Amino acid sequence: MGALDEGHFNEELENGVCLGDCVELGSEGEPEYPAIEDAVRVLLQGLGEDINREGIRKTPHRVAKALREGTRGYREKAKDIVHGALFPEVGGTGELVIVRDLDLFSYCESCLLPFQVKCHVGYVPSGKRILGLSKFSRVADVFAKRLQDPQRLANELCKALQHSMKPAGVAVILQCSHIGYPNIESAIPDSNHQGWIKLLVSSGSGVFEDEKADIWADFLSLLKFRGVTDRPLNGIVEQQSWCPSHSLTKTPTNSAMTEAVSSILQSLGEDPSRKELVGTPARFVTWLMNFRISSLEMKLSGIIQNQRDCLNLNGDVKLSERHLSLELNVPFWSQCEHHLLPFHGVVHIGYYSAEGVIPVGRSLLQTIIHFYGFKLQVQERLTKQIAETVSTILGEDVMVVVEANHSCMISRGIEKFGSNTATTAALGRFSTDPSVRAKFLQSIPDFLQSAP
Amino acid sequence: MGALDEGHFNEELENGVCLGDCVELGSEGEPEYPAIEDAVRVLLQGLGEDINREGIRKTPHRVAKALREGTRGYREKAKDIVHGALFPEVGGTGELVIVRDLDLFSYCESCLLPFQVKCHVGYVPSGKRILGLSKFSRVADVFAKRLQDPQRLANELCKALQHSMKPAGVAVILQCSHIGYPNIESAIPDSNHQGWIKLLVSSGSGVFEDEKADIWADFLSLLKFRGVTDRPLNGIVEQQSWCPSHSLTKTPTNSAMTEAVSSILQSLGEDPSRKELVGTPARFVTWLMNFRISSLEMKLSGIIQNQRDCLNLNGDVKLSERHLSLELNVPFWSQCEHHLLPFHGVVHIGYYSAEGVIPVGRSLLQTIIHFYGFKLQVQERLTKQIAETVSTILGEDVMVVVEANHSCMISRGIEKFGSNTATTAALGRFSTDPSVRAKFLQSIPDFLQSAP
């Protein structure tokens, strides 16, 4: 009997417990948002993809579902959440209450990529009413789950809490992290680039309206050790510097793609002619076109052939005379083909090189990694492709580990902010000798979550 | 025009954007699970509460909703999630893939309290099929969102992935944290008690079935720096030591309450006669009865009077001759009256005492904190009550800060694992002099999240 046999599976794994209202999860069949799905198909075709390829066949459905879910704030109201969760406190409190470290994500209205938010809310109750603590998170989500700009998000959240609760005052501090853009032109990113652009914004109302009020000092005292070191000032942030899409120089020539993005904005309930959104479709398409199939193909094959000639691999060097070379923490970027969302992180490469042979340069490895990164990908395939290509240059004893943060793990229903993924590919001695593999794996440093 | 006026509010805060399918959120009106709500009313009455009191009037509804949501795994199937997210990889990969640091929570089947889980999954694909990364989180939730025991959770997740994906092997490591129980008898908890009981469990199938297989070493290498230091062994954990409810000695005498808990188990789709659940209603009621109204009342008033007499407060000492005394990180426990879920953390107390007067003992402050903690509470009220009581003993210049983790912030829909809450109450000089307040606030150390 097959393990997936209905009866067997249910009995063994589900304890036979399944109430009448069993829900179907993960069903990715019927189109729910046909206009968005059509638009995503246009984008995939613009990237040179075969929209019937197995891995991306259901991508339009997944993208549409994720976008609708990620912008559900348009269909929610703060006051519906606050209403019914305001509790009277006999005698009142009138004292500062702080809800700290709420993890949220939002969509950047400039480029449509998700950004992460660590949200801190402070308020001083009045009228002897306090708000249930979980509601701060729910109200924050009403405004985060839209196309946003950090300062507007802070202002809207602050204003909504002030209007719906009518406290003595509300303060909001957001620590926002936007994915940085790689410099695809040079194919070698700034090695100091941590992959995130950070921005701190704040907003205050009522007793927090004056940013010099003592209550701000109290609030900030209770946020110390969170990187909120200095008192932030409302509204003086240079907004142009936040989203890296504003520094893009290329403009897309594929008007079908930009129109498709416009239609997506409309389907989400936005007005594509809103001034902040006017350039968004072009910026999103420019970003996306980084991942056009084969954009780096020609470049790489020349480099590899050249490098192989120079290295003059000597197969006669005995294994025992070779030693483990490491190239750790090489940054990479890619685009998840299942969700059209970026994933990025670091690649670690271990290989055996002969004594006296100069190890291959980091820049060549970076070029190979970029070649396989800048396309629609899955991390498992990326890892294998890097290992195989490196082995054509450096010989058969190669192991690759890729560690990544996936936007699709945070900016969708599951919202697993801290999670990350490691994939491996071991060739030659690495696949056969556990001690060789262990030596490499143990040399890999801790993978740092650099998001907030 | 009032700020909550419908039109004004929508126009200003919602950008006028609200599609036809606006959803009602946070509505807490109509009963959805009447059997559970009735049972919760029995529990509240058993705690000596007035079920019509404003703060807890809707608690039965909230508890029922949270319990249904927190056990939705009974109504989900792993294979529905995996089905449709298995992607063919041309050439296959056959290499270890790891999804790390998935934050989950589950309900302890021994005591019905939620416990937190940091989940790591590794698998080796076969048959040229890989699973979409987010599905590991979704499948884990199918089994986490039930009444569970850590080892069974690991086994069920491992088995479900093995059966539905048919990979070469699956490994699961769970780092579980259960809230510890305070020792209410002594009213002074162990000062080393971090408030969490931790347990590491693992499960393996296929190539991971043999825990000595080299693939386990690879998996663990890529989990280093996560506190998974040594290779865990399957199934040798002393299960009795995990849930602190097993060491409870008192047994509840209120059979209406235990019967109510049994009926809740049944409403959730569980079998109350399952051997692991037989003692659960009694254990849960025993835990809950810690928070019976006024259980410590008599004890406290005697202690306070006694202490006041001893301290012989001298109102004539000039303010300038008094100095700031601190009592930091005093542990506390309480039970959220909105959700019948524990919140716990630390209390910081600052007060001015006269030179030469011996500061009040930490144990008295701990007793006062326990007195206000061990009942159905909200953190804001708890903070104010501690401050007011302390000031009757130590004079008017008192400030209290309470920092807490709320189970209700993780074990419900919002699942904000890292979030925590700070509340303040400032009396006398602390309320009027910002510099005095600042001096106290700046002396408060970082609040450590000790959960995984």
Boltz contact constraints between the chains, C-beta under 6 A:
constraints:
  - contact:
      token1: [A, 3]
      token2: [B, 163]
      max_distance: 6.0
  - contact:
      token1: [A, 9]
      token2: [B, 79]
      max_distance: 6.0
  - contact:
      token1: [A, 9]
      token2: [B, 163]
      max_distance: 6.0
  - contact:
      token1: [A, 13]
      token2: [B, 160]
      max_distance: 6.0
  - contact:
      token1: [A, 17]
      token2: [B, 74]
      max_distance: 6.0
  - contact:
      token1: [A, 17]
      token2: [B, 269]
      max_distance: 6.0
  - contact:
      token1: [A, 19]
      token2: [B, 75]
      max_distance: 6.0
  - contact:
      token1: [A, 19]
      token2: [B, 269]
      max_distance: 6.0
  - contact:
      token1: [A, 21]
      token2: [B, 75]
      max_distance: 6.0
  - contact:
      token1: [A, 22]
      token2: [B, 75]
      max_distance: 6.0
  - contact:
      token1: [A, 23]
      token2: [B, 75]
      max_distance: 6.0
  - contact:
      token1: [A, 24]
      token2: [B, 80]
      max_distance: 6.0
  - contact:
      token1: [A, 25]
      token2: [B, 76]
      max_distance: 6.0
  - contact:
      token1: [A, 25]
      token2: [B, 80]
      max_distance: 6.0
  - contact:
      token1: [A, 25]
      token2: [B, 81]
      max_distance: 6.0
  - contact:
      token1: [A, 26]
      token2: [B, 80]
      max_distance: 6.0
  - contact:
      token1: [A, 26]
      token2: [B, 81]
      max_distance: 6.0
  - contact:
      token1: [A, 26]
      token2: [B, 84]
      max_distance: 6.0
  - contact:
      token1: [A, 28]
      token2: [B, 84]
      max_distance: 6.0
  - contact:
      token1: [A, 54]
      token2: [B, 88]
      max_distance: 6.0
  - contact:
      token1: [A, 55]
      token2: [B, 87]
      max_distance: 6.0
  - contact:
      token1: [A, 74]
      token2: [B, 17]
      max_distance: 6.0
  - contact:
      token1: [A, 75]
      token2: [B, 19]
      max_distance: 6.0
  - contact:
      token1: [A, 75]
      token2: [B, 21]
      max_distance: 6.0
  - contact:
      token1: [A, 75]
      token2: [B, 22]
      max_distance: 6.0
  - contact:
      token1: [A, 75]
      token2: [B, 23]
      max_distance: 6.0
  - contact:
      token1: [A, 76]
      token2: [B, 25]
      max_distance: 6.0
  - contact:
      token1: [A, 80]
      token2: [B, 24]
      max_distance: 6.0
  - contact:
      token1: [A, 80]
      token2: [B, 25]
      max_distance: 6.0
  - contact:
      token1: [A, 80]
      token2: [B, 26]
      max_distance: 6.0
  - contact:
      token1: [A, 81]
      token2: [B, 25]
      max_distance: 6.0
  - contact:
      token1: [A, 81]
      token2: [B, 26]
      max_distance: 6.0
  - contact:
      token1: [A, 84]
      token2: [B, 26]
      max_distance: 6.0
  - contact:
      token1: [A, 84]
      token2: [B, 28]
      max_distance: 6.0
  - contact:
      token1: [A, 87]
      token2: [B, 55]
      max_distance: 6.0
  - contact:
      token1: [A, 88]
      token2: [B, 54]
      max_distance: 6.0
  - contact:
      token1: [A, 89]
      token2: [B, 381]
      max_distance: 6.0
  - contact:
      token1: [A, 93]
      token2: [B, 380]
      max_distance: 6.0
  - contact:
      token1: [A, 93]
      token2: [B, 384]
      max_distance: 6.0
  - contact:
      token1: [A, 95]
      token2: [B, 424]
      max_distance: 6.0
  - contact:
      token1: [A, 95]
      token2: [B, 425]
      max_distance: 6.0
  - contact:
      token1: [A, 96]
      token2: [B, 424]
      max_distance: 6.0
  - contact:
      token1: [A, 97]
      token2: [B, 380]
      max_distance: 6.0
  - contact:
      token1: [A, 97]
      token2: [B, 423]
      max_distance: 6.0
  - contact:
      token1: [A, 98]
      token2: [B, 422]
      max_distance: 6.0
  - contact:
      token1: [A, 99]
      token2: [B, 421]
      max_distance: 6.0
  - contact:
      token1: [A, 100]
      token2: [B, 420]
      max_distance: 6.0
  - contact:
      token1: [A, 101]
      token2: [B, 418]
      max_distance: 6.0
  - contact:
      token1: [A, 101]
      token2: [B, 419]
      max_distance: 6.0
  - contact:
      token1: [A, 102]
      token2: [B, 416]
      max_distance: 6.0
  - contact:
      token1: [A, 102]
      token2: [B, 419]
      max_distance: 6.0
  - contact:
      token1: [A, 130]
      token2: [B, 380]
      max_distance: 6.0
  - contact:
      token1: [A, 132]
      token2: [B, 338]
      max_distance: 6.0
  - contact:
      token1: [A, 133]
      token2: [B, 421]
      max_distance: 6.0
  - contact:
      token1: [A, 134]
      token2: [B, 409]
      max_distance: 6.0
  - contact:
      token1: [A, 134]
      token2: [B, 414]
      max_distance: 6.0
  - contact:
      token1: [A, 137]
      token2: [B, 414]
      max_distance: 6.0
  - contact:
      token1: [A, 137]
      token2: [B, 416]
      max_distance: 6.0
  - contact:
      token1: [A, 160]
      token2: [B, 13]
      max_distance: 6.0
  - contact:
      token1: [A, 163]
      token2: [B, 3]
      max_distance: 6.0
  - contact:
      token1: [A, 214]
      token2: [B, 434]
      max_distance: 6.0
  - contact:
      token1: [A, 217]
      token2: [B, 438]
      max_distance: 6.0
  - contact:
      token1: [A, 221]
      token2: [B, 441]
      max_distance: 6.0
  - contact:
      token1: [A, 221]
      token2: [B, 442]
      max_distance: 6.0
  - contact:
      token1: [A, 222]
      token2: [B, 422]
      max_distance: 6.0
  - contact:
      token1: [A, 225]
      token2: [B, 446]
      max_distance: 6.0
  - contact:
      token1: [A, 269]
      token2: [B, 17]
      max_distance: 6.0
  - contact:
      token1: [A, 269]
      token2: [B, 19]
      max_distance: 6.0
  - contact:
      token1: [A, 338]
      token2: [B, 132]
      max_distance: 6.0
  - contact:
      token1: [A, 380]
      token2: [B, 93]
      max_distance: 6.0
  - contact:
      token1: [A, 380]
      token2: [B, 97]
      max_distance: 6.0
  - contact:
      token1: [A, 380]
      token2: [B, 130]
      max_distance: 6.0
  - contact:
      token1: [A, 381]
      token2: [B, 89]
      max_distance: 6.0
  - contact:
      token1: [A, 384]
      token2: [B, 93]
      max_distance: 6.0
  - contact:
      token1: [A, 409]
      token2: [B, 134]
      max_distance: 6.0
  - contact:
      token1: [A, 414]
      token2: [B, 134]
      max_distance: 6.0
  - contact:
      token1: [A, 414]
      token2: [B, 137]
      max_distance: 6.0
  - contact:
      token1: [A, 416]
      token2: [B, 102]
      max_distance: 6.0
  - contact:
      token1: [A, 416]
      token2: [B, 137]
      max_distance: 6.0
  - contact:
      token1: [A, 418]
      token2: [B, 101]
      max_distance: 6.0
  - contact:
      token1: [A, 419]
      token2: [B, 101]
      max_distance: 6.0
  - contact:
      token1: [A, 419]
      token2: [B, 102]
      max_distance: 6.0
  - contact:
      token1: [A, 420]
      token2: [B, 100]
      max_distance: 6.0
  - contact:
      token1: [A, 421]
      token2: [B, 99]
      max_distance: 6.0
  - contact:
      token1: [A, 421]
      token2: [B, 133]
      max_distance: 6.0
  - contact:
      token1: [A, 422]
      token2: [B, 98]
      max_distance: 6.0
  - contact:
      token1: [A, 422]
      token2: [B, 222]
      max_distance: 6.0
  - contact:
      token1: [A, 423]
      token2: [B, 97]
      max_distance: 6.0
  - contact:
      token1: [A, 424]
      token2: [B, 95]
      max_distance: 6.0
  - contact:
      token1: [A, 424]
      token2: [B, 96]
      max_distance: 6.0
  - contact:
      token1: [A, 425]
      token2: [B, 95]
      max_distance: 6.0
  - contact:
      token1: [A, 434]
      token2: [B, 214]
      max_distance: 6.0
  - contact:
      token1: [A, 438]
      token2: [B, 217]
      max_distance: 6.0
  - contact:
      token1: [A, 441]
      token2: [B, 221]
      max_distance: 6.0
  - contact:
      token1: [A, 442]
      token2: [B, 221]
      max_distance: 6.0
  - contact:
      token1: [A, 446]
      token2: [B, 225]
      max_distance: 6.0
